[in-house]
Amino acid sequence: MEIFDLLQMALPTLIKGVGYTLIFAVASMVGGLVLGFPLAVARILPSRLCKWPATVYVSLIRGTPLLVQIFVIYYGLPSIGVNFSPLTAGILALSLNASAYLSESLRGAIIGVDKGQWAASYSIGLNYWQTLRYIVIPQAIRIAVPSMSNTLISLIKDTSLVSVITVTELMLATKEVIAVTFRPLPLYLAAAAIYWGLSICFERVQNRLEKKLGQAHRIN
């Protein structure tokens, strides 16, 4: 079978895999932000009651392999009566993993905002939470965009790990075609090219977002 014919035959299966890959990446990014933002805020609060649980969580997630986390959620939790579908388990594992890294990006960005901004806000009568919401966070988001975008690009590649729980994302879709055609090299190269293409697309979105936020900052 010629390579062109092989790729043409594999295309529908690979496209289906790309769809699942994008679902995992985008849903996990949203979930990671929803969890990561309060974690970042908790870690900058003066209260140890809030700071330490968040610190331990981030350390635990960053210090264990994503593959182990997927196994714990999908294969381990059913032993205590908690069951998830493969799709849900994959998104949950990726979201929990991403939240730890996103929280660090956001925390670093919040800390990176000039301390004079806090002092100026207090001088006009804003309290801690108002300063955080209206002054600091809008600036922090602009600072954090590059590192958050890197997390999204990493998520696209990390979705390949959910193939171990039988979700037909791009990598498992590729393996299914290989099992039929016995042509691993061109198909793995095609999968790598698709991952690369997806990463380039999100890099361009990142660059446009950075420029837009930069222009808005200069106008303000």
C-alpha positions in Angstrom: 0.0 0.0 0.0 1.4 3.4 -1.0 1.9 6.0 1.7 -0.7 8.3 0.1 -3.3 5.6 0.0 -2.4 4.6 3.5 -2.9 8.1 4.9 -6.1 8.5 2.9 -7.5 5.3 4.4 -6.4 6.3 7.9 -7.7 9.9 7.7 -11.3 9.4 9.0 -10.0 7.6 12.1 -7.3 10.1 12.7 -9.8 13.0 12.4 -12.0 11.4 15.0 -8.9 11.1 17.2 -8.1 14.7 16.7 -11.6 15.6 17.8 -11.2 13.8 21.1 -7.8 15.3 21.5 -9.2 18.8 21.2 -12.1 18.0 23.6 -9.6 16.8 26.2 -7.2 19.7 25.8 -9.8 22.5 25.8 -12.0 21.0 28.5 -9.0 20.2 30.7 -7.7 23.8 30.2 -11.0 25.2 31.4 -11.1 22.8 34.3 -7.5 23.6 35.2 -8.2 27.3 35.2 -11.3 26.9 37.3 -9.3 24.9 39.9 -6.0 26.7 39.4 -7.2 30.3 40.1 -8.4 29.7 43.7 -5.3 27.6 44.3 -3.1 30.6 43.2 -5.1 33.0 45.4 -4.9 30.6 48.4 -1.2 30.4 48.1 -0.7 34.1 48.3 -3.0 34.6 51.3 -1.3 35.3 54.6 -3.4 32.6 56.3 -1.6 29.3 56.6 -5.0 27.5 56.9 -5.5 28.4 53.2 -1.9 28.3 52.0 -0.7 24.9 53.2 -3.5 22.7 51.7 -3.0 24.4 48.4 0.8 24.1 48.6 0.6 20.4 49.4 -1.9 19.8 46.6 0.3 21.5 44.0 3.4 19.7 45.3 1.6 16.3 45.1 0.3 16.8 41.6 3.5 18.2 40.2 5.5 15.5 42.0 3.7 12.5 40.6 3.4 11.3 36.9 0.2 12.2 35.0 0.0 8.5 34.0 -0.2 7.5 37.6 -2.9 10.1 38.3 -4.9 8.7 35.4 -4.6 5.1 36.7 -5.6 6.2 40.2 -8.8 8.0 39.0 -9.9 5.4 36.4 -8.7 2.1 37.9 -8.1 2.9 41.6 -11.2 4.9 42.6 -13.7 2.2 41.6 -12.3 0.1 44.4 -13.9 2.6 46.9 -17.1 2.9 44.8 -16.2 6.0 42.7 -16.6 5.3 39.0 -16.0 7.5 36.0 -16.4 6.9 32.3 -13.1 7.0 30.3 -13.9 10.4 28.9 -14.8 11.9 32.3 -11.8 10.2 34.0 -9.4 11.6 31.3 -10.7 15.1 31.5 -10.7 15.0 35.3 -7.1 13.7 35.5 -5.8 16.3 32.9 -7.7 19.1 34.7 -6.3 18.3 38.1 -2.8 18.0 36.6 -3.1 21.3 34.7 -4.6 23.1 37.7 -1.3 22.7 39.6 0.8 24.2 36.8 -1.7 26.9 36.0 -1.9 27.9 39.7 1.9 28.4 39.7 1.7 30.5 36.5 -1.1 32.7 38.0 0.6 32.9 41.4 3.9 34.0 39.8 2.0 36.6 37.7 0.1 38.0 40.7 3.3 38.3 42.7 4.9 39.9 39.7 2.5 42.9 39.8 4.3 45.9 41.3 3.6 46.2 45.0 3.0 49.9 44.4 -0.3 48.9 42.8 -1.5 47.4 46.1 -0.4 50.5 48.0 -2.1 52.8 45.5 -5.3 50.8 45.7 -5.4 50.9 49.5 -4.8 54.7 49.4 -8.0 55.2 47.4 -10.1 53.0 49.8 -10.1 49.6 48.1 -9.7 46.6 50.4 -7.6 43.4 49.7 -10.2 41.6 47.7 -11.2 44.6 45.6 -7.6 45.3 44.8 -7.0 41.7 43.8 -10.1 41.6 41.6 -10.0 45.0 39.9 -6.4 46.0 39.9 -4.0 43.0 40.3 -5.7 40.1 38.5 -6.3 42.0 35.1 -2.6 42.8 35.0 -1.6 39.3 36.2 -3.6 37.6 33.5 -1.6 39.5 30.8 1.6 38.5 32.4 0.5 34.8 32.7 -0.7 34.4 29.2 2.5 32.9 27.7 3.0 30.3 30.5 -0.7 29.4 30.5 -0.5 28.9 26.7 2.4 26.7 27.2 0.3 24.6 29.5 -2.4 24.3 26.9 0.2 23.1 24.3 1.5 20.6 26.8 -2.0 19.4 27.4 -2.5 18.7 23.7 0.5 16.3 23.9 -0.5 14.9 27.3 -3.8 13.7 25.9 -1.9 10.9 24.3 -1.7 9.3 27.8 -5.4 8.8 28.1 -5.2 6.2 25.4 -4.3 3.8 28.3 -8.0 4.0 29.5 -9.3 3.2 26.0 -10.3 6.7 24.9 -9.9 6.9 21.1 -7.9 10.1 21.0 -5.3 10.7 18.3 -2.7 8.2 19.7 -5.1 5.3 20.2 -6.7 6.1 16.8 -3.2 5.8 15.2 -2.6 2.5 17.0 -5.9 1.1 15.8 -5.0 1.9 12.2 -1.5 0.4 12.7 -3.1 -2.8 14.0 -4.9 -3.2 10.7 -2.2 -2.0 8.2 1.0 -3.0 10.0 2.6 0.3 8.8 3.7 2.0 12.0 6.4 4.4 10.8 4.3 6.6 8.4 1.3 6.5 10.7 3.3 7.6 13.8 5.0 10.3 11.7 1.5 11.4 10.6 0.3 11.6 14.2 3.4 13.5 15.2 2.7 16.0 12.3 -0.8 16.5 13.5 0.3 17.1 17.1 2.8 19.6 15.7 0.1 21.3 13.6 -2.2 21.6 16.6 0.6 23.1 18.7 1.4 25.7 15.9 -2.3 26.7 15.7 -2.4 27.3 19.5 0.9 29.2 19.4 -0.6 31.6 16.9 -3.6 32.1 19.1 -1.3 32.8 22.0 0.7 35.3 20.0 -2.5 37.1 18.9 -3.8 37.2 22.4 -0.5 38.6 23.7 -0.6 41.3 21.1 -4.2 42.2 21.9 -3.6 42.3 25.7 -0.5 44.3 25.1 -2.3 46.9 23.0 -5.1 47.1 25.6 -2.5 47.7 28.3 -0.8 50.5 26.3 -4.2 52.2 25.7 -5.0 52.0 29.4 
